[in-house]
Amino acid sequence: MFDGYFMPRNRCLICGVKYEREEGYFLGGCALNLVGRIFFGFGLAIDLLFKSGVCELDLIWQEVIAVALAVAFPLILFPFSQVV
């Protein structure tokens, strides 16, 4: 379904059917990506803070880790959310 990690194909490689993207096509993927980011990202952040030594770090480093997770999860989940 994808040419690269972020580039969707216009046609199926096997049968050649053109992928018709209707109005609102990306809304479901965006919503799924948002929900996944909230649950997985927040869950992982809570897990890191309470079950590892991250809670002993300075507050600035805890914030850096939280921002890194908030940026990484949408990028990782993008192609999967678009396919579903």
Buried (B, 14 or more C-beta within 10 A) or exposed (E): EEEEEEEBEEEEEEEEEEEEEEEEEEEEBEEBBBEBBEEBBBEBBEEBBEEEEBEEBEEEEBEEBBEEBBEEBBEBBBBEBBEE
